[in-house]
Amino acid sequence: MALENMKQILERTAGTNAFKLLLLTGQSSRPGLEPLWGLLLRPFVHNGEFPIRYKQGDRDLVACIRTADKNSDLHSVLEVIVRNTYPIDPAFAADLVIDAGANIGLFSLQAAAIYPSATIVMCEPLPRNIEQTKKHMSINHVSAELIPVCIGGQPSIIPFYCRGANASSFDPHEPYTSVLEIEVLRLSDIIGDRQAQRILIKMDIEGMEIESLQSYIPGEHRAVVIFCELHGHKVNRPLMEQLFAEHGWSFQLGDLSGGDAVFEARSPAAMALGVLSDSKVH
């Protein structure tokens, strides 16, 4: 288990919840000790899940890691809750949050805790993730709109290749277990005629980010902050930099690892609000 993971888990959670996450992370990183991990984790399983309690701002929240999707859900918990990969700026005061590629809804829980009066809209195509997202919204008493679609560059219906809970995509080249016909909508379709002036968008849409943003950025003039996972950043970073530069947006790429990275972009109207915080994408 990486020392940095241990440190961050202990900083973000406490007591039994930290212990559970440490055990789950150890099980993921050292599968050769599976009998030991299974024995230690068994008392913490409730109805096929490991409930994790944590604080976000003034809110006490619960995230449930499914035993059937343990590694995928643990990855999401470590990404959103432990590492704070998407460092939301409280001073931005978004009135609309779009969670594109919501997975099991952890970013939406974070956004709802920081912006309690914001409208939350989640887009997630995978049925088992949709059910888990609904559960997370219910047990945490968060009101949100959940739309079973993907985000892309133009409205269409295309094949969606199902794999793990956080690895499904439109790419047919990797092994997959099933195929769904999924509706694709643009960001502008999701926002529609909502009377929002400050919009926070988080995108983790498995390679559709370039075409999605190419169709959205030119026509957007409101205050917008975007967090986005950029797949294949070595090839796609110049395309993103050019797109945002052409329209006067800021662009900041976070720490690079492997083929993917996370960036934060701000529209001219968002930048005009002033220096909002010194938080950085990770």
C-alpha positions in Angstrom: 0.0 0.0 0.0 1.4 3.4 -1.0 2.5 5.5 2.0 0.8 8.5 0.4 -2.5 6.7 0.2 -2.2 5.8 3.9 -1.5 9.4 4.9 -4.4 10.8 2.9 -6.8 8.2 4.2 -5.9 9.1 7.8 -6.3 12.8 7.0 -9.7 12.5 5.4 -11.3 9.8 7.5 -11.1 8.6 11.1 -11.6 5.6 13.3 -13.3 2.5 11.9 -13.9 4.2 8.5 -10.1 4.9 8.1 -9.4 1.3 9.1 -11.8 -0.1 6.5 -10.3 2.0 3.8 -6.7 1.0 4.8 -7.7 -2.7 4.7 -9.5 -2.3 1.3 -6.5 -0.5 -0.1 -4.2 -3.1 1.1 -6.4 -5.8 -0.3 -6.3 -4.1 -3.7 -2.5 -3.5 -3.7 -1.5 -6.9 -2.2 -4.0 -9.5 -3.5 -1.6 -12.3 -2.6 -2.7 -11.9 1.0 -6.4 -12.3 0.1 -7.3 -14.8 2.9 -6.0 -12.3 5.5 -7.7 -9.3 4.0 -11.0 -11.2 3.7 -10.9 -12.3 7.3 -10.1 -8.7 8.6 -12.8 -7.1 6.3 -15.6 -9.6 7.0 -17.0 -7.9 10.1 -17.5 -4.6 8.1 -19.6 -6.0 5.3 -23.3 -5.0 5.5 -25.7 -6.1 2.8 -22.9 -6.7 0.3 -21.3 -3.3 0.9 -18.7 -1.5 3.0 -20.2 1.8 4.3 -17.7 4.6 4.7 -18.6 7.7 6.7 -16.8 10.9 6.2 -17.2 14.7 6.5 -17.4 17.1 3.6 -17.6 20.7 4.8 -20.4 20.8 7.4 -22.0 17.6 6.2 -21.7 14.0 7.4 -21.9 11.8 4.4 -21.9 8.0 3.7 -20.4 6.3 0.6 -21.0 2.6 0.1 -18.3 0.4 -1.6 -20.0 -2.6 -3.2 -18.3 -5.9 -2.7 -19.3 -6.8 -6.3 -17.5 -3.7 -7.6 -15.0 -3.3 -4.8 -12.0 -2.2 -6.8 -13.9 0.2 -9.0 -15.8 1.8 -6.0 -12.6 2.0 -4.0 -10.9 3.8 -6.9 -13.8 6.3 -6.8 -13.6 6.8 -3.1 -9.8 7.3 -3.2 -10.1 9.7 -6.1 -13.0 11.9 -4.9 -13.0 11.6 -1.1 -9.4 10.9 -0.1 -7.3 12.6 -2.8 -9.8 15.4 -3.5 -9.0 15.2 -7.2 -11.6 17.8 -8.0 -11.0 20.6 -5.5 -14.3 22.5 -5.5 -13.9 26.2 -4.7 -16.6 27.3 -2.2 -16.2 30.9 -3.2 -17.4 30.2 -6.7 -20.9 29.6 -5.4 -22.2 27.6 -8.3 -26.0 27.6 -8.9 -25.8 24.6 -11.3 -23.6 21.5 -11.1 -23.3 19.1 -14.0 -21.7 15.7 -13.1 -21.0 14.1 -16.5 -19.9 10.5 -15.9 -21.3 10.5 -12.4 -20.3 6.9 -11.7 -21.7 6.3 -8.2 -22.4 10.0 -7.4 -19.5 10.9 -5.0 -18.6 14.1 -6.8 -22.3 15.2 -6.7 -22.3 14.5 -2.9 -19.2 16.7 -2.6 -20.8 19.5 -4.6 -24.1 19.3 -2.8 -22.3 19.7 0.5 -20.3 22.7 -0.7 -23.1 24.3 -2.7 -26.3 23.3 -0.8 -28.6 25.6 -2.9 -27.2 24.5 -6.3 -29.2 22.4 -8.8 -27.3 19.1 -9.2 -27.7 17.2 -12.6 -25.9 13.9 -13.0 -25.4 12.0 -16.3 -24.5 8.3 -16.0 -25.3 5.5 -18.5 -24.4 2.3 -16.6 -27.5 0.8 -14.9 -25.8 -0.7 -11.9 -24.1 2.7 -11.2 -27.4 4.5 -11.6 -28.9 2.3 -8.9 -26.0 3.0 -6.6 -26.1 6.7 -7.3 -29.8 6.8 -6.4 -29.0 5.0 -3.2 -26.2 7.5 -2.3 -28.5 10.5 -3.0 -31.3 8.9 -0.9 -29.2 8.0 2.2 -27.4 11.3 2.2 -30.7 13.3 1.7 -29.4 15.0 -1.5 -31.9 16.1 -4.2 -30.5 15.7 -7.7 -31.6 15.0 -11.3 -30.2 11.8 -12.7 -30.2 11.3 -16.5 -29.2 8.0 -18.0 -27.2 9.4 -20.9 -23.6 10.0 -22.0 -22.2 13.4 -23.0 -20.7 13.9 -26.5 -20.4 16.3 -29.3 -23.7 15.8 -31.0 -27.0 14.1 -30.1 -27.0 10.4 -31.2 -27.5 6.9 -30.0 -24.4 4.8 -30.1 -23.1 1.5 -28.7 -21.7 1.6 -25.1 -19.4 -1.2 -24.1 -19.9 -2.4 -20.5 -16.9 -3.5 -18.4 -16.1 -2.6 -14.8 -18.2 0.0 -12.9 -15.7 2.7 -13.9 -14.2 1.3 -17.1 -17.2 1.2 -19.5 -16.9 3.3 -22.6 -17.6 3.7 -26.4 -14.3 1.9 -27.2 -15.0 -1.6 -28.6 -11.3 -2.6 -28.6 -11.0 -3.7 -25.0 -12.8 -6.8 -23.7 -16.4 -6.1 -22.6 -19.2 -8.0 -21.0 -22.2 -6.5 -22.8 -23.3 -3.7 -25.1 -26.0 -1.0 -24.5 -27.5 1.4 -27.0 -27.0 4.7 -25.1 -28.3 8.2 -25.9 -25.7 10.9 -26.3 -26.5 14.5 -25.5 -24.4 17.7 -25.6 -23.6 19.7 -22.5 -25.8 22.5 -23.9 -28.7 20.0 -24.1 -28.3 19.1 -20.4 -28.0 22.7 -19.3 -31.0 23.7 -21.6 -32.9 26.8 -20.5 -31.9 26.5 -16.8 -31.4 30.0 -15.4 -27.9 29.4 -14.1 -25.2 32.0 -14.0 -22.4 30.1 -12.3 -21.9 26.6 -13.5 -19.6 23.9 -12.3 -19.0 21.0 -14.6 -17.1 17.8 -13.8 -16.4 15.4 -16.7 -15.1 11.9 -16.7 -16.5 10.6 -19.9 -13.9 8.1 -21.1 -12.5 9.8 -24.2 -15.5 11.9 -25.3 -14.2 15.1 -23.7 -12.7 16.8 -26.7 -15.7 16.6 -29.0 -18.0 17.5 -26.0 -16.1 20.6 -25.2 -15.5 21.6 -28.8 -19.3 21.8 -29.2 -19.9 23.6 -25.9 -17.1 26.1 -25.3 -17.6 28.5 -28.3 -21.2 29.3 -27.3 -20.8 29.6 -23.5 -20.4 33.1 -22.0 -21.4 32.6 -18.4 -19.1 32.0 -15.4 -18.1 28.3 -15.7 -15.5 26.1 -14.0 -14.7 22.7 -15.6 -12.9 19.8 -14.0 -12.2 17.2 -16.6 -10.3 13.9 -16.9 -8.3 14.1 -20.1 -7.6 10.8 -21.7 -4.4 10.4 -23.8 -3.1 13.7 -22.5 0.2 13.4 -24.4 -1.8 13.7 -27.7 -4.8 15.6 -26.6 -3.3 18.3 -24.4 -2.4 20.6 -27.3 -5.9 20.4 -28.6 -7.4 21.4 -25.3 -5.0 24.2 -24.7 -5.8 25.6 -28.2 -9.5 25.3 -27.7 -9.5 27.1 -24.4 -7.0 29.7 -25.5 -9.0 30.6 -28.6 -12.0 31.5 -26.4 -10.1 33.2 -23.5 -10.5 30.5 -21.0 -7.8 29.5 -18.4 -6.4 26.0 -18.6 -4.5 24.2 -15.8 -3.4 20.6 -16.1 -2.9 18.7 -12.9 -0.4 16.1 -11.9 0.3 13.7 -14.7 0.2 9.9 -14.3 0.0 7.3 -17.1 -2.1 8.2 -20.1 -4.7 10.3 -18.3 -4.7 13.6 -16.4 -7.1 16.0 -14.8 -7.4 19.7 -15.8 -9.3 22.7 -14.5 -10.6 25.4 -16.9 -12.3 28.7 -16.2 -14.3 30.8 -18.5 -13.5 34.5 -18.9 -16.6 35.4 -16.8 -15.4 33.0 -14.0 -11.9 34.5 -14.1 -13.5 38.0 -13.9 -14.9 37.1 -10.5 -11.3 37.4 -9.1 -8.9 35.0 -7.5 -11.3 32.6 -5.9 -9.0 30.2 -4.2 -5.5 28.7 -4.4 -6.8 25.1 -4.7 -5.2 23.1 -7.5 -6.3 20.1 -9.5 -4.3 17.0 -8.5 
